[in-house]
Amino acid sequence: MTELAADLVTSPTENADSLVLDSDLAAMVRLPEWVDSVAARHGLPEKTLFAVRLCLEESVSNSIRHGYGGASGSQVRICFSGLTEQGWVFAVEDDAPRFNPLEQPELPAISPESLAIGGQGIRLMKAFATSLAYEETATGNRLRIVFGPADTPAP
C-alpha cells in the first residue's frame, strides 16, 4: 500500500463532505446516509460504494469502541477529500490515544477457527481499500483511506 501526501487531507470542518459523530455507536446510524450522499454528489462508482461503506464503518466503530473505550463525550470526524490521482480519498479522525492500525501484526490466514465475530476490521480495511495511510495528529489520529483507481468511471 502506498503512503499519500500529507496535504491531501486537512482537518475536516462540518460541511456536506464531512461528518462529525459523537463517540457513541448509536450515532453511527448517520454514517450510511452521509456516505450515500457523498457518493451521489461526487459520482463514486457503485462498485466502490460497498468498500467505502465497509471501511468507514470499521474505522469509525474502532475509534468509538477501542480508541475511546466506548466513553461518550468525544467525536469522530469523517471527511471526503475528493478524487485524486490515487483514487477517492476519505479520512477518519479522532482525539483518542495514538493507535496506528497499520503497525498491527498481520493476522494468520482465515480458517474456520479464525472466523469469530470481531477482530477482523483491519484485515477487511486492508482488503477493500486501495491504500491506507496513518498519521498522528496534534490531538489524536487520522486514517486516510483511498478507494480507486482514480480512472474508474462513474456509473
Secondary structure, DSSP 8 states (H G I E B T S, - for coil): -----GGG-----SSTTEEEEESSGGGGGGHHHHHHHHHHHHT--HHHHHHHHHHHHHHHHHIIIIISTT-SS-EEEEEEEEE-SS-EEEEEEE-SS---GGGS-------GGG--SSS-HHHHHHHHSSEEEEEE-SSSEEEEEEE--TT----
